[in-house]
Amino acid sequence: SNIQAAIGLAQLERLDATLLKKLAIGKYYSKLLKDENSIKLPIKKTSYADNIYWVFGIVLKGSDSLTAEEVMKELSIRRIGSRPFFYPIHQQPVLRKLGFFNGINLPVSEKISKKGFYVPSGLTLNKKQIEIVVKALKEIISRK
């Protein structure tokens, strides 16, 4: 619609500033969490693209019983928002009901959906708030 186009064009005018802010957030999280061995951080780049950290996803390492759901619940108790990774497409109830993905086993997708979550990364996030998230995350992971 015309309204959506106007909003989109206005957002494009701020694109460079938005990307710089997202990159700064991602780099700061990465710096503070780089020595945390029990999590996997987002990759910085691939052969064809640099990560701009539109969201900051974390995957819990290992096969221990700690799940993303448990960490997110603990973060929520501390009033820190988080979101789960997307549910694997081969496990989507509507697609299974339609007969798609019958007999398909995708263990990597399943593991990532159970072990992965996003921490706050909105444009208004500041360093102090990131430090609070990281401190809470480290405390939660170290207790489990």
Buried (B, 14 or more C-beta within 10 A) or exposed (E): EEEEEEEEEEEEEEEEEBEEBBBBBBEBBBEBBEEBEBBBBBEEEEEEEEBEBBBBBBBBBEEEEBBBEEBBEBBEEEEBEBBBBEEBEBBBEEEEEEEEBEEEEBEEBBBBBBBBBBBBBEEEBEEEBBEBBBEBBBEBBEEE
